[in-house]
């Protein structure tokens, strides 16, 4: 078993345009930095601290407002902090190469599968995260995730999905979403270009009390117990990948927006 960590850049990939208010056209991503650069913030602090009359506070934590500026720029591919979409696409291309290598190990009659997380792995929440200023407002997010607008695909994952299907590999979606979101999730996966998956696993009322690692490990075990060899498991959180059984290859996608233990 091995893990692919993110970080390779294969050229810029643009963020998607986001749906505008009802009746309004889509809003293209900003091409301008959202705030001061890291160098400008540092220069301001150094200039202020150099004043002998200033009492400087201990600040062991990064300023959240500054971090949010940097996050927005990374998500919009502006400034000098890199491009989330390039990093994401580079990692999904590595996953495609890993799948090619794993397919060469197939034994006669063997049933093969890959497992994909959904949020920030197969579908992107970028537009809603941007609308919430990269915070988390539960009422807004939960309403959005079951809307038709929540069908923004991650292009590299669509490629990986289609490659797997073309090779006769079963694809299972394994998500922490609740079972009552199944209909909307199925609709949005189809709208995003995912057609012909083998299974879609969502949390039921009992599983909502389980840790993500325990829940996803149990669901992967069900897939393995059904006779599949899991070639590849891909997610944006380590909790999507950890636990047993694992995939032959675990692919960790970048996610600078949130953390799920």
Residue, then its C-alpha position, 0 to 999 in steps of 0.5 A: x500500500x502506498x499514499x500519493x501526497x499532493x503538490x505536483x503542478x502540471x499547469x494552471x487550471x481555472x476555477x469554475x464560474x459560480x451561479x449568480x443570484x436567481x435570473x442572473x448570469x454566472x459570476x466568473x472568479x476574480x482575477x485580482x488578489x482579495x487582499x494584501x499580499x503576505x509580503x505586505x502584511x509582514x512589512x506592515x508588522x515589521x514597520x510597526x514593531x520597529x517603532x520604539x514606542x510600540x508595545x508588541x503583542x505575542x501572536x503565536x497564531x496566524x491572523x485568521x483574516x490574513x489566512x482567509x485572504x490567502x485562501x481566497x487567492x489560492x482558490x481563485x488562482x491569483x497572487x503568488x500563493x499557487x493555484x488550488x485547481x492546478x494542484x487538484x488536477x495534478x493529483x488526479x492525474x497521478x491517480x490515473x497513472x496509479x490506476x493504470x499501474x494497478x490494472x496491470x496486476x489484475x488476475x483472471x476473474x478478479x473483481x476490481x473496484x475504486x472508492x471515491x469520496x464526494x465533497x471536494x473529491x468528486x464534486x466541488x463546494x467552491x462556490x458555496x465556500x466562496x459565498x460563505x467567505x470560506x467559513x461554515x454556515x450550516x444552514x446555508x451549506x445544508x440548503x446548498x448541498x441539495x440544490x441543483x447548483x451543487x453539481x460542480x464536478x472536479x474534472x480530474x475525478x470525472x476522468x478517473x471515473x471514466x477510465x475506471x469504468x472503461x476498464x471494467x472497474x466498479x466505482x463506489x462513492x462513499x460519503x459522509x453525507x446523510x441518507x436523506x440527501x441521497x436523491x439530491x446527491x444522485x441527481x448532482x453526480x449524474x449532472x456532473x458527468x458520473x454515469x454508471x457507478x456501482x454503489x453510493x454509500x451514505x450515512x444512516x441514522x446509526x452511522x451518524x454517531x460513528x467517527x469518519x474513519x470507523x464508518x468509512x472503514x466499515x463500508x470499504x470492508x463491505x465492498x471487499x467482503x462482496x468480492x472486490x479488490x479495492x485498487x484505489x481509494x481517493x479523498x480530500x481528508x485523511x479520515x477518508x483514507x485511514x483505517x482498514x481495509x485500505x485501497x491498494x493506493x490511497x490518494x490524498x487530494x488537497x483541501x485547504x478549506x476545512x478539516x474533518x477528523 
